[in-house]
Amino acid sequence: MNTPRHIPFPHPGETLIEEFLAPLSISRESLSKKTGVPLDQIQKLIDGHLPITQKLDFCLSEVLGTSQGFWLSLQKAYDDRLA
Protein backbone atom coordinates (compact mmCIF):
# COMPACT_ATOMS: atom_id res chain seq x y z
CA MET A 1 0.00 0.00 0.00
CA ASN A 2 1.35 3.41 -0.92
CA THR A 3 1.51 5.99 1.80
CA PRO A 4 1.07 9.65 0.88
CA ARG A 5 4.31 11.56 0.61
CA HIS A 6 4.70 14.75 2.55
CA ILE A 7 5.57 17.41 0.01
CA PRO A 8 6.19 20.66 1.81
CA PHE A 9 5.24 24.01 0.41
CA PRO A 10 8.44 26.00 0.01
CA HIS A 11 8.87 29.37 1.64
CA PRO A 12 8.04 32.12 -0.88
CA GLY A 13 11.69 33.16 -0.78
CA GLU A 14 12.68 29.79 -2.21
CA THR A 15 10.12 30.21 -4.99
CA LEU A 16 11.46 33.69 -5.63
CA ILE A 17 15.02 32.52 -6.14
CA GLU A 18 14.31 29.21 -7.91
CA GLU A 19 11.45 30.22 -10.18
CA PHE A 20 12.15 33.88 -10.87
CA LEU A 21 15.56 35.28 -10.02
CA ALA A 22 17.77 32.40 -11.18
CA PRO A 23 15.93 31.66 -14.47
CA LEU A 24 15.64 35.36 -15.32
CA SER A 25 19.24 36.12 -14.26
CA ILE A 26 18.08 38.81 -11.84
CA SER A 27 20.49 39.49 -8.99
CA ARG A 28 19.36 40.18 -5.46
CA GLU A 29 20.88 43.63 -5.78
CA SER A 30 18.96 44.35 -8.97
CA LEU A 31 15.70 43.16 -7.40
CA SER A 32 16.37 45.40 -4.42
CA LYS A 33 16.88 48.43 -6.65
CA LYS A 34 13.87 47.69 -8.86
CA THR A 35 11.49 47.06 -5.96
CA GLY A 36 12.84 49.63 -3.53
CA VAL A 37 13.05 46.87 -0.92
CA PRO A 38 16.32 47.00 1.05
CA LEU A 39 18.83 44.32 0.10
CA ASP A 40 18.93 42.91 3.62
CA GLN A 41 15.17 42.31 3.47
CA ILE A 42 15.48 40.61 0.07
CA GLN A 43 18.16 38.35 1.55
CA LYS A 44 16.04 37.56 4.62
CA LEU A 45 13.11 36.72 2.35
CA ILE A 46 15.22 34.39 0.22
CA ASP A 47 16.63 32.76 3.36
CA GLY A 48 13.09 32.10 4.63
CA HIS A 49 13.38 34.51 7.56
CA LEU A 50 11.00 37.20 6.34
CA PRO A 51 7.33 36.65 5.51
CA ILE A 52 5.57 38.20 2.55
CA THR A 53 3.65 41.33 3.47
CA GLN A 54 1.17 43.25 1.35
CA LYS A 55 3.91 45.73 0.48
CA LEU A 56 6.32 42.97 -0.58
CA ASP A 57 3.58 41.28 -2.58
CA PHE A 58 2.90 44.54 -4.42
CA CYS A 59 6.58 45.29 -5.09
CA LEU A 60 7.41 41.79 -6.30
CA SER A 61 4.28 41.63 -8.45
CA GLU A 62 5.10 44.95 -10.12
CA VAL A 63 8.67 43.96 -10.95
CA LEU A 64 8.20 40.28 -11.77
CA GLY A 65 4.87 40.51 -13.57
CA THR A 66 2.91 38.27 -11.25
CA SER A 67 -0.63 39.02 -10.20
CA GLN A 68 -1.19 40.94 -7.00
CA GLY A 69 -1.84 38.45 -4.24
CA PHE A 70 0.36 35.77 -5.81
CA TRP A 71 3.11 36.12 -3.22
CA LEU A 72 0.65 36.45 -0.34
CA SER A 73 -1.05 33.23 -1.43
CA LEU A 74 2.31 31.44 -1.40
CA GLN A 75 2.92 32.76 2.11
CA LYS A 76 -0.51 31.61 3.25
CA ALA A 77 0.04 28.12 1.82
CA TYR A 78 3.41 27.96 3.55
CA ASP A 79 1.98 29.18 6.87
CA ASP A 80 -0.97 26.79 6.65
CA ARG A 81 1.36 23.87 6.05
CA LEU A 82 3.34 24.76 9.16
CA ALA A 83 0.24 25.08 11.34
C-alpha positions, 0 to 999 in steps of 0.5 A: 500500500502506498503511503502519501508523501509529505511534500512541503510548500516551500517558503516564498523566498525559495520560490522567488530565487528558484522560479524567478531570479535564477531563471531570469538572471536577476540578482538580489541587488537588482531586485532590491533596486527595482522594488525599492526593498532594502537588500537585507530584506530581500536576503532575509526573504530568500533565506526564509526569515521574512514573511511576505507582506502586502507591500512585498507582494505589491513590489514583487508583483510589479517587478516580476509581472505576477498578479497581485496576491500571488506572493501572499497566497504562497505565504498563506500556503506555507503558513498553513502547512506549518500550522 
